[in-house]
Amino acid sequence: MRQAGRSLPEYFPVRGEGTILDAIRDADRATEITLQPVRRYGVDAAILFSDIVTPVWAAGFGIDITPGVGPTCDRPFASAADLDRLRPLDPDADLAFQTETVRNLVAELPPQVPLIGFAGAPFTLAAYLVEGRPSKNHDRVKTLMASEPELWHRLCDRLADLAIATLLAQVDAGARAVQLFDSWAGTLHPEHYRRWVAPHSVKIMDALGDTGVPRFHFGVNTGELLDQMADVGADVVGVDWRTPISVARQRTGGRVALQGNLDPALCQGSFEVVEAEVRRILADNDGHPGHVFNLGHGVLPTTDPEILGRVVELVHAEGSARGAADR
Ligand code: CP3
């Protein structure tokens, strides 16, 4: 999940001033920031420090991440002429900083801690490109999708190609899993997802198929889409806190592993509250294999790192107890 490392005091001195994209394209800083949560929490995997907009930025679209706001573009995507601002990526030239970061991480991470690479899915990226900033109603992007389907599919096809180039470059450099974030897909009706979004995610997942790395797929508020998100070709589907893991398993018919789903808001409370939640989720999963314990969405900036450290300890302890009981 997006750590939004903002909850770690050690994050700020390394991240430095300026836009987060400056830190992302500096391989030394990006390496160090990726390692921070692994050192602090002892989590089982590392997630590359980057952002879903990195490939679009590297292609020269004209996008930035405004602190406290999120991705913003001065000239949002509006017409076919804007497709030229999404040229194909040459990973060796355009993503050299990312390849260097991934290689550094593979060298520095303990061998039992895999690195997860990631990219943004076309709908979620298009939402930022068309709206020009984070949006509550996503009215512009939905209007483009429904009123100009031909242009919509051309836009998504370009964004899918950017995601494929990015993910393949990450895997080539040593990432051992990939996650495709379609964070805002849950704002869509299932039929609209099927028609306008799923085919592009299928293309991305298919392109990763030959690499053999597990493909995670995540969105927020996707209770009604979980079956389709599994069907696009994911091996693991992320579930936010709104859907019980047991219900998500029924909806995906047991064909994928599940990731989730502690409510990040509750992690702001006392450990007693958080502990009860962790135990409730583990009980709901009922020892079923194929559960990657995680938050249901990113860490909130005001979260006490101590609480998250204790969550990791508790999940590890319960996991080993369960493993011992099964043996
Ligand atoms: O765990 C990590 O830190 C890994 C790196 C990571 C970031 N963004 C760094 C980041 C990952 C995996 C992301 C993914 C991402 N970015 C998503 C998909 C996952 C999700 O959370 O749904 C989305 C939608 C974005 C777009 C984005 N970038 C938003 C909405 C924001 C928040 C803006 C704000 O300041 O509130 C960002 C900025 C961002 N990306 C931060 C970090 C650590 C915030 C801290 C900073 O600016 O230094």
Residues whose N, C-alpha, C, O or C-beta is under 5 A from the ligand:
A	BS01	CP3	M1 R2 Q3 A4 G5 R6 I20 I47 L48 F49 S50 D51 I52 I65 T66 P67 G68 V69 G70 P71 F181 S183 G298
